[in-house]
């Protein structure tokens, strides 16, 4: 698979992943107790953690190049 095709597949995968991730984050947030502190910590963690699962996909999209 060429680089352009890998990037296209990775882009579609990222969009699908992020849609599911946002839906799941909101669903879990509804289960948490009502507290501004809990909300702040939860959204801080969830708002930054979305990138970690995408790292292997991005590495694959670039052809597995190492820095």
PDB file with one MODEL, atoms N, CA, C and O in Angstrom:
MODEL        1
ATOM      1  N   UNK A   1       0.856  -1.167   0.000  1.00  0.00           N
ATOM      2  CA  UNK A   1       0.000   0.000   0.000  1.00  0.00           C
ATOM      3  C   UNK A   1       0.903   1.232   0.000  1.00  0.00           C
ATOM      4  O   UNK A   1       1.853   1.324   0.777  1.00  0.00           O
ATOM      5  N   UNK A   2       0.593   2.154  -0.869  1.00  0.00           N
ATOM      6  CA  UNK A   2       1.405   3.354  -0.997  1.00  0.00           C
ATOM      7  C   UNK A   2       1.162   4.344   0.136  1.00  0.00           C
ATOM      8  O   UNK A   2       0.209   4.207   0.903  1.00  0.00           O
ATOM      9  N   UNK A   3       2.027   5.332   0.230  1.00  0.00           N
ATOM     10  CA  UNK A   3       1.903   6.318   1.311  1.00  0.00           C
ATOM     11  C   UNK A   3       0.591   7.098   1.279  1.00  0.00           C
ATOM     12  O   UNK A   3       0.008   7.366   2.330  1.00  0.00           O
ATOM     13  N   UNK A   4       0.122   7.463   0.095  1.00  0.00           N
ATOM     14  CA  UNK A   4      -1.138   8.219   0.008  1.00  0.00           C
ATOM     15  C   UNK A   4      -2.311   7.378   0.481  1.00  0.00           C
ATOM     16  O   UNK A   4      -3.197   7.879   1.173  1.00  0.00           O
ATOM     17  N   UNK A   5      -2.324   6.105   0.112  1.00  0.00           N
ATOM     18  CA  UNK A   5      -3.410   5.219   0.533  1.00  0.00           C
ATOM     19  C   UNK A   5      -3.364   4.986   2.040  1.00  0.00           C
ATOM     20  O   UNK A   5      -4.404   4.973   2.699  1.00  0.00           O
ATOM     21  N   UNK A   6      -2.151   4.800   2.590  1.00  0.00           N
ATOM     22  CA  UNK A   6      -2.022   4.621   4.047  1.00  0.00           C
ATOM     23  C   UNK A   6      -2.544   5.836   4.790  1.00  0.00           C
ATOM     24  O   UNK A   6      -3.238   5.704   5.798  1.00  0.00           O
ATOM     25  N   UNK A   7      -2.210   7.020   4.292  1.00  0.00           N
ATOM     26  CA  UNK A   7      -2.666   8.245   4.950  1.00  0.00           C
ATOM     27  C   UNK A   7      -4.173   8.405   4.847  1.00  0.00           C
ATOM     28  O   UNK A   7      -4.805   8.897   5.782  1.00  0.00           O
ATOM     29  N   UNK A   8      -4.758   7.998   3.730  1.00  0.00           N
ATOM     30  CA  UNK A   8      -6.209   8.075   3.569  1.00  0.00           C
ATOM     31  C   UNK A   8      -6.909   7.113   4.532  1.00  0.00           C
ATOM     32  O   UNK A   8      -7.902   7.470   5.165  1.00  0.00           O
ATOM     33  N   UNK A   9      -6.385   5.896   4.634  1.00  0.00           N
ATOM     34  CA  UNK A   9      -6.958   4.917   5.557  1.00  0.00           C
ATOM     35  C   UNK A   9      -6.803   5.391   7.001  1.00  0.00           C
ATOM     36  O   UNK A   9      -7.725   5.255   7.805  1.00  0.00           O
ATOM     37  N   UNK A  10      -5.650   5.941   7.321  1.00  0.00           N
ATOM     38  CA  UNK A  10      -5.410   6.442   8.674  1.00  0.00           C
ATOM     39  C   UNK A  10      -6.336   7.611   8.998  1.00  0.00           C
ATOM     40  O   UNK A  10      -6.829   7.713  10.121  1.00  0.00           O
ATOM     41  N   UNK A  11      -6.575   8.479   8.043  1.00  0.00           N
ATOM     42  CA  UNK A  11      -7.486   9.606   8.269  1.00  0.00           C
ATOM     43  C   UNK A  11      -8.900   9.128   8.546  1.00  0.00           C
ATOM     44  O   UNK A  11      -9.563   9.623   9.458  1.00  0.00           O
ATOM     45  N   UNK A  12      -9.360   8.167   7.760  1.00  0.00           N
ATOM     46  CA  UNK A  12     -10.698   7.615   7.997  1.00  0.00           C
ATOM     47  C   UNK A  12     -10.753   6.916   9.361  1.00  0.00           C
ATOM     48  O   UNK A  12     -11.732   7.053  10.094  1.00  0.00           O
ATOM     49  N   UNK A  13      -9.705   6.174   9.689  1.00  0.00           N
ATOM     50  CA  UNK A  13      -9.654   5.500  10.988  1.00  0.00           C
ATOM     51  C   UNK A  13      -9.658   6.480  12.148  1.00  0.00           C
ATOM     52  O   UNK A  13     -10.296   6.234  13.172  1.00  0.00           O
ATOM     53  N   UNK A  14      -8.949   7.589  11.992  1.00  0.00           N
ATOM     54  CA  UNK A  14      -8.925   8.601  13.048  1.00  0.00           C
ATOM     55  C   UNK A  14     -10.302   9.219  13.252  1.00  0.00           C
ATOM     56  O   UNK A  14     -10.726   9.421  14.389  1.00  0.00           O
ATOM     57  N   UNK A  15     -10.999   9.519  12.172  1.00  0.00           N
ATOM     58  CA  UNK A  15     -12.328  10.105  12.289  1.00  0.00           C
ATOM     59  C   UNK A  15     -13.303   9.156  12.971  1.00  0.00           C
ATOM     60  O   UNK A  15     -14.093   9.564  13.822  1.00  0.00           O
ATOM     61  N   UNK A  16     -13.238   7.890  12.587  1.00  0.00           N
ATOM     62  CA  UNK A  16     -14.118   6.895  13.213  1.00  0.00           C
ATOM     63  C   UNK A  16     -13.762   6.729  14.686  1.00  0.00           C
ATOM     64  O   UNK A  16     -14.645   6.708  15.543  1.00  0.00           O
ATOM     65  N   UNK A  17     -12.472   6.612  14.978  1.00  0.00           N
ATOM     66  CA  UNK A  17     -12.042   6.460  16.365  1.00  0.00           C
ATOM     67  C   UNK A  17     -12.489   7.645  17.217  1.00  0.00           C
ATOM     68  O   UNK A  17     -13.025   7.458  18.310  1.00  0.00           O
ATOM     69  N   UNK A  18     -12.271   8.858  16.725  1.00  0.00           N
ATOM     70  CA  UNK A  18     -12.615  10.041  17.511  1.00  0.00           C
ATOM     71  C   UNK A  18     -14.121  10.163  17.726  1.00  0.00           C
ATOM     72  O   UNK A  18     -14.551  10.605  18.791  1.00  0.00           O
ATOM     73  N   UNK A  19     -14.925   9.784  16.742  1.00  0.00           N
ATOM     74  CA  UNK A  19     -16.379   9.810  16.928  1.00  0.00           C
ATOM     75  C   UNK A  19     -16.800   8.840  18.036  1.00  0.00           C
ATOM     76  O   UNK A  19     -17.610   9.185  18.897  1.00  0.00           O
ATOM     77  N   UNK A  20     -16.252   7.638  18.007  1.00  0.00           N
ATOM     78  CA  UNK A  20     -16.580   6.645  19.042  1.00  0.00           C
ATOM     79  C   UNK A  20     -16.022   7.073  20.392  1.00  0.00           C
ATOM     80  O   UNK A  20     -16.682   6.896  21.416  1.00  0.00           O
ATOM     81  N   UNK A  21     -14.828   7.626  20.407  1.00  0.00           N
ATOM     82  CA  UNK A  21     -14.182   8.057  21.644  1.00  0.00           C
ATOM     83  C   UNK A  21     -14.989   9.168  22.322  1.00  0.00           C
ATOM     84  O   UNK A  21     -15.212   9.128  23.532  1.00  0.00           O
ATOM     85  N   UNK A  22     -15.420  10.151  21.546  1.00  0.00           N
ATOM     86  CA  UNK A  22     -16.210  11.247  22.114  1.00  0.00           C
ATOM     87  C   UNK A  22     -17.530  10.720  22.646  1.00  0.00           C
ATOM     88  O   UNK A  22     -17.954  11.097  23.738  1.00  0.00           O
ATOM     89  N   UNK A  23     -18.186   9.850  21.885  1.00  0.00           N
ATOM     90  CA  UNK A  23     -19.452   9.268  22.346  1.00  0.00           C
ATOM     91  C   UNK A  23     -19.242   8.512  23.659  1.00  0.00           C
ATOM     92  O   UNK A  23     -20.034   8.665  24.588  1.00  0.00           O
ATOM     93  N   UNK A  24     -18.192   7.706  23.747  1.00  0.00           N
ATOM     94  CA  UNK A  24     -17.923   6.934  24.963  1.00  0.00           C
ATOM     95  C   UNK A  24     -17.560   7.851  26.136  1.00  0.00           C
ATOM     96  O   UNK A  24     -17.980   7.607  27.267  1.00  0.00           O
ATOM     97  N   UNK A  25     -16.789   8.895  25.872  1.00  0.00           N
ATOM     98  CA  UNK A  25     -16.407   9.823  26.940  1.00  0.00           C
ATOM     99  C   UNK A  25     -17.631  10.513  27.525  1.00  0.00           C
ATOM    100  O   UNK A  25     -17.729  10.682  28.741  1.00  0.00           O
ATOM    101  N   UNK A  26     -18.556  10.908  26.674  1.00  0.00           N
ATOM    102  CA  UNK A  26     -19.777  11.547  27.158  1.00  0.00           C
ATOM    103  C   UNK A  26     -20.642  10.558  27.918  1.00  0.00           C
ATOM    104  O   UNK A  26     -21.226  10.908  28.943  1.00  0.00           O
ATOM    105  N   UNK A  27     -20.733   9.317  27.426  1.00  0.00           N
ATOM    106  CA  UNK A  27     -21.536   8.303  28.108  1.00  0.00           C
ATOM    107  C   UNK A  27     -20.980   8.000  29.495  1.00  0.00           C
ATOM    108  O   UNK A  27     -21.745   7.856  30.448  1.00  0.00           O
ATOM    109  N   UNK A  28     -19.661   7.903  29.618  1.00  0.00           N
ATOM    110  CA  UNK A  28     -19.049   7.643  30.923  1.00  0.00           C
ATOM    111  C   UNK A  28     -19.219   8.853  31.837  1.00  0.00           C
ATOM    112  O   UNK A  28     -19.432   8.692  33.039  1.00  0.00           O
ATOM    113  N   UNK A  29     -19.127  10.052  31.287  1.00  0.00           N
ATOM    114  CA  UNK A  29     -19.275  11.267  32.095  1.00  0.00           C
ATOM    115  C   UNK A  29     -20.661  11.339  32.728  1.00  0.00           C
ATOM    116  O   UNK A  29     -20.814  11.866  33.830  1.00  0.00           O
ATOM    117  N   UNK A  30     -21.664  10.815  32.042  1.00  0.00           N
ATOM    118  CA  UNK A  30     -23.018  10.803  32.602  1.00  0.00           C
ATOM    119  C   UNK A  30     -23.127   9.888  33.811  1.00  0.00           C
ATOM    120  O   UNK A  30     -24.032  10.054  34.629  1.00  0.00           O
ATOM    121  N   UNK A  31     -22.229   8.934  33.936  1.00  0.00           N
ATOM    122  CA  UNK A  31     -22.267   7.990  35.055  1.00  0.00           C
ATOM    123  C   UNK A  31     -21.536   8.508  36.291  1.00  0.00           C
ATOM    124  O   UNK A  31     -21.699   7.960  37.382  1.00  0.00           O
ATOM    125  N   UNK A  32     -20.738   9.552  36.132  1.00  0.00           N
ATOM    126  CA  UNK A  32     -19.958  10.088  37.245  1.00  0.00           C
ATOM    127  C   UNK A  32     -20.844  10.913  38.180  1.00  0.00           C
ATOM    128  O   UNK A  32     -21.855  11.468  37.748  1.00  0.00           O
ATOM    129  N   UNK A  33     -20.470  10.994  39.455  1.00  0.00           N
ATOM    130  CA  UNK A  33     -21.230  11.833  40.384  1.00  0.00           C
ATOM    131  C   UNK A  33     -21.140  13.309  39.999  1.00  0.00           C
ATOM    132  O   UNK A  33     -20.166  13.746  39.385  1.00  0.00           O
ATOM    133  N   UNK A  34     -22.164  14.062  40.368  1.00  0.00           N
ATOM    134  CA  UNK A  34     -22.216  15.503  40.090  1.00  0.00           C
ATOM    135  C   UNK A  34     -21.205  16.238  40.959  1.00  0.00           C
ATOM    136  O   UNK A  34     -21.418  16.407  42.160  1.00  0.00           O
ATOM    137  N   UNK A  35     -20.125  16.667  40.362  1.00  0.00           N
ATOM    138  CA  UNK A  35     -19.114  17.423  41.084  1.00  0.00           C
ATOM    139  C   UNK A  35     -18.245  18.157  40.076  1.00  0.00           C
ATOM    140  O   UNK A  35     -17.715  17.543  39.150  1.00  0.00           O
ATOM    141  N   UNK A  36     -18.095  19.463  40.246  1.00  0.00           N
ATOM    142  CA  UNK A  36     -17.244  20.199  39.303  1.00  0.00           C
ATOM    143  C   UNK A  36     -15.790  19.716  39.314  1.00  0.00           C
ATOM    144  O   UNK A  36     -15.129  19.719  38.275  1.00  0.00           O
ATOM    145  N   UNK A  37     -15.295  19.307  40.471  1.00  0.00           N
ATOM    146  CA  UNK A  37     -13.918  18.821  40.547  1.00  0.00           C
ATOM    147  C   UNK A  37     -13.753  17.506  39.791  1.00  0.00           C
ATOM    148  O   UNK A  37     -12.791  17.327  39.045  1.00  0.00           O
ATOM    149  N   UNK A  38     -14.688  16.602  39.986  1.00  0.00           N
ATOM    150  CA  UNK A  38     -14.629  15.320  39.270  1.00  0.00           C
ATOM    151  C   UNK A  38     -14.744  15.556  37.766  1.00  0.00           C
ATOM    152  O   UNK A  38     -14.021  14.938  36.984  1.00  0.00           O
ATOM    153  N   UNK A  39     -15.647  16.445  37.359  1.00  0.00           N
ATOM    154  CA  UNK A  39     -15.793  16.757  35.934  1.00  0.00           C
ATOM    155  C   UNK A  39     -14.503  17.325  35.364  1.00  0.00           C
ATOM    156  O   UNK A  39     -14.076  16.931  34.279  1.00  0.00           O
ATOM    157  N   UNK A  40     -13.883  18.244  36.087  1.00  0.00           N
ATOM    158  CA  UNK A  40     -12.659  18.872  35.609  1.00  0.00           C
ATOM    159  C   UNK A  40     -11.537  17.846  35.438  1.00  0.00           C
ATOM    160  O   UNK A  40     -10.853  17.834  34.415  1.00  0.00           O
ATOM    161  N   UNK A  41     -11.351  16.991  36.435  1.00  0.00           N
ATOM    162  CA  UNK A  41     -10.295  15.982  36.357  1.00  0.00           C
ATOM    163  C   UNK A  41     -10.597  14.983  35.248  1.00  0.00           C
ATOM    164  O   UNK A  41      -9.706  14.619  34.481  1.00  0.00           O
ATOM    165  N   UNK A  42     -11.848  14.536  35.157  1.00  0.00           N
ATOM    166  CA  UNK A  42     -12.232  13.565  34.131  1.00  0.00           C
ATOM    167  C   UNK A  42     -11.977  14.123  32.730  1.00  0.00           C
ATOM    168  O   UNK A  42     -11.355  13.460  31.901  1.00  0.00           O
ATOM    169  N   UNK A  43     -12.454  15.334  32.468  1.00  0.00           N
ATOM    170  CA  UNK A  43     -12.295  15.892  31.129  1.00  0.00           C
ATOM    171  C   UNK A  43     -10.845  16.272  30.836  1.00  0.00           C
ATOM    172  O   UNK A  43     -10.437  16.280  29.675  1.00  0.00           O
ATOM    173  N   UNK A  44     -10.077  16.581  31.846  1.00  0.00           N
ATOM    174  CA  UNK A  44      -8.646  16.823  31.648  1.00  0.00           C
ATOM    175  C   UNK A  44      -7.948  15.544  31.186  1.00  0.00           C
ATOM    176  O   UNK A  44      -7.154  15.559  30.246  1.00  0.00           O
ATOM    177  N   UNK A  45      -8.256  14.452  31.857  1.00  0.00           N
ATOM    178  CA  UNK A  45      -7.645  13.161  31.493  1.00  0.00           C
ATOM    179  C   UNK A  45      -8.146  12.683  30.134  1.00  0.00           C
ATOM    180  O   UNK A  45      -7.353  12.311  29.270  1.00  0.00           O
ATOM    181  N   UNK A  46      -9.454  12.693  29.950  1.00  0.00           N
ATOM    182  CA  UNK A  46     -10.035  12.198  28.697  1.00  0.00           C
ATOM    183  C   UNK A  46      -9.654  13.103  27.521  1.00  0.00           C
ATOM    184  O   UNK A  46      -9.461  12.625  26.403  1.00  0.00           O
ATOM    185  N   UNK A  47      -9.548  14.385  27.775  1.00  0.00           N
ATOM    186  CA  UNK A  47      -9.220  15.320  26.709  1.00  0.00           C
ATOM    187  C   UNK A  47      -7.789  15.215  26.224  1.00  0.00           C
ATOM    188  O   UNK A  47      -7.480  15.632  25.107  1.00  0.00           O
ATOM    189  N   UNK A  48      -6.909  14.664  27.050  1.00  0.00           N
ATOM    190  CA  UNK A  48      -5.523  14.502  26.627  1.00  0.00           C
ATOM    191  C   UNK A  48      -5.184  13.055  26.256  1.00  0.00           C
ATOM    192  O   UNK A  48      -4.211  12.819  25.540  1.00  0.00           O
ATOM    193  N   UNK A  49      -5.954  12.106  26.722  1.00  0.00           N
ATOM    194  CA  UNK A  49      -5.640  10.696  26.494  1.00  0.00           C
ATOM    195  C   UNK A  49      -6.045  10.198  25.109  1.00  0.00           C
ATOM    196  O   UNK A  49      -5.645   9.099  24.725  1.00  0.00           O
ATOM    197  N   UNK A  50      -6.813  10.957  24.356  1.00  0.00           N
ATOM    198  CA  UNK A  50      -7.278  10.467  23.062  1.00  0.00           C
ATOM    199  C   UNK A  50      -6.133  10.250  22.082  1.00  0.00           C
ATOM    200  O   UNK A  50      -6.264   9.447  21.158  1.00  0.00           O
ATOM    201  N   UNK A  51      -5.038  10.931  22.258  1.00  0.00           N
ATOM    202  CA  UNK A  51      -3.932  10.812  21.319  1.00  0.00           C
ATOM    203  C   UNK A  51      -3.125   9.543  21.464  1.00  0.00           C
ATOM    204  O   UNK A  51      -2.545   9.072  20.486  1.00  0.00           O
ATOM    205  N   UNK A  52      -3.071   8.981  22.644  1.00  0.00           N
ATOM    206  CA  UNK A  52      -2.238   7.788  22.862  1.00  0.00           C
ATOM    207  C   UNK A  52      -2.631   6.601  21.987  1.00  0.00           C
ATOM    208  O   UNK A  52      -1.750   5.980  21.393  1.00  0.00           O
ATOM    209  N   UNK A  53      -3.912   6.261  21.882  1.00  0.00           N
ATOM    210  CA  UNK A  53      -4.244   5.117  21.013  1.00  0.00           C
ATOM    211  C   UNK A  53      -4.000   5.388  19.530  1.00  0.00           C
ATOM    212  O   UNK A  53      -3.902   4.450  18.739  1.00  0.00           O
ATOM    213  N   UNK A  54      -3.903   6.645  19.152  1.00  0.00           N
ATOM    214  CA  UNK A  54      -3.697   6.969  17.741  1.00  0.00           C
ATOM    215  C   UNK A  54      -2.237   6.947  17.312  1.00  0.00           C
ATOM    216  O   UNK A  54      -1.953   6.960  16.115  1.00  0.00           O
ATOM    217  N   UNK A  55      -1.321   6.915  18.243  1.00  0.00           N
ATOM    218  CA  UNK A  55       0.103   6.934  17.896  1.00  0.00           C
ATOM    219  C   UNK A  55       0.518   5.778  16.978  1.00  0.00           C
ATOM    220  O   UNK A  55       1.217   6.017  15.993  1.00  0.00           O
ATOM    221  N   UNK A  56       0.112   4.530  17.267  1.00  0.00           N
ATOM    222  CA  UNK A  56       0.489   3.450  16.334  1.00  0.00           C
ATOM    223  C   UNK A  56      -0.114   3.630  14.936  1.00  0.00           C
ATOM    224  O   UNK A  56       0.523   3.300  13.936  1.00  0.00           O
ATOM    225  N   UNK A  57      -1.320   4.145  14.873  1.00  0.00           N
ATOM    226  CA  UNK A  57      -1.948   4.379  13.568  1.00  0.00           C
ATOM    227  C   UNK A  57      -1.190   5.444  12.787  1.00  0.00           C
ATOM    228  O   UNK A  57      -0.969   5.299  11.585  1.00  0.00           O
ATOM    229  N   UNK A  58      -0.794   6.507  13.464  1.00  0.00           N
ATOM    230  CA  UNK A  58      -0.038   7.558  12.793  1.00  0.00           C
ATOM    231  C   UNK A  58       1.336   7.070  12.358  1.00  0.00           C
ATOM    232  O   UNK A  58       1.814   7.441  11.286  1.00  0.00           O
ATOM    233  N   UNK A  59       1.969   6.249  13.172  1.00  0.00           N
ATOM    234  CA  UNK A  59       3.269   5.687  12.805  1.00  0.00           C
ATOM    235  C   UNK A  59       3.128   4.796  11.571  1.00  0.00           C
ATOM    236  O   UNK A  59       3.958   4.841  10.663  1.00  0.00           O
ATOM    237  N   UNK A  60       2.072   3.991  11.550  1.00  0.00           N
ATOM    238  CA  UNK A  60       1.824   3.128  10.397  1.00  0.00           C
ATOM    239  C   UNK A  60       1.562   3.972   9.142  1.00  0.00           C
ATOM    240  O   UNK A  60       2.040   3.643   8.056  1.00  0.00           O
ATOM    241  N   UNK A  61       0.801   5.058   9.299  1.00  0.00           N
ATOM    242  CA  UNK A  61       0.454   5.895   8.152  1.00  0.00           C
ATOM    243  C   UNK A  61       1.692   6.526   7.533  1.00  0.00           C
ATOM    244  O   UNK A  61       1.720   6.789   6.331  1.00  0.00           O
ATOM    245  N   UNK A  62       2.700   6.767   8.334  1.00  0.00           N
ATOM    246  CA  UNK A  62       3.933   7.356   7.814  1.00  0.00           C
ATOM    247  C   UNK A  62       4.934   6.292   7.358  1.00  0.00           C
ATOM    248  O   UNK A  62       6.079   6.612   7.040  1.00  0.00           O
ATOM    249  N   UNK A  63       4.517   5.068   7.325  1.00  0.00           N
ATOM    250  CA  UNK A  63       5.369   4.001   6.818  1.00  0.00           C
ATOM    251  C   UNK A  63       6.295   3.394   7.844  1.00  0.00           C
ATOM    252  O   UNK A  63       7.245   2.696   7.488  1.00  0.00           O
ATOM    253  N   UNK A  64       6.030   3.650   9.123  1.00  0.00           N
ATOM    254  CA  UNK A  64       6.851   3.081  10.178  1.00  0.00           C
ATOM    255  C   UNK A  64       8.209   3.720  10.301  1.00  0.00           C
ATOM    256  O   UNK A  64       9.125   3.116  10.858  1.00  0.00           O
ATOM    257  N   UNK A  65       8.365   4.929   9.795  1.00  0.00           N
ATOM    258  CA  UNK A  65       9.651   5.622   9.885  1.00  0.00           C
ATOM    259  C   UNK A  65       9.998   5.904  11.327  1.00  0.00           C
ATOM    260  O   UNK A  65       9.122   6.201  12.140  1.00  0.00           O
ATOM    261  N   UNK A  66      11.276   5.812  11.646  1.00  0.00           N
ATOM    262  CA  UNK A  66      11.741   6.136  12.983  1.00  0.00           C
ATOM    263  C   UNK A  66      12.533   7.440  12.924  1.00  0.00           C
ATOM    264  O   UNK A  66      13.239   7.711  11.952  1.00  0.00           O
ATOM    265  N   UNK A  67      12.405   8.231  13.969  1.00  0.00           N
ATOM    266  CA  UNK A  67      13.142   9.506  14.025  1.00  0.00           C
ATOM    267  C   UNK A  67      14.592   9.289  14.344  1.00  0.00           C
ATOM    268  O   UNK A  67      15.356  10.251  14.430  1.00  0.00           O
TER     269      UNK A  67
ENDMDL
END
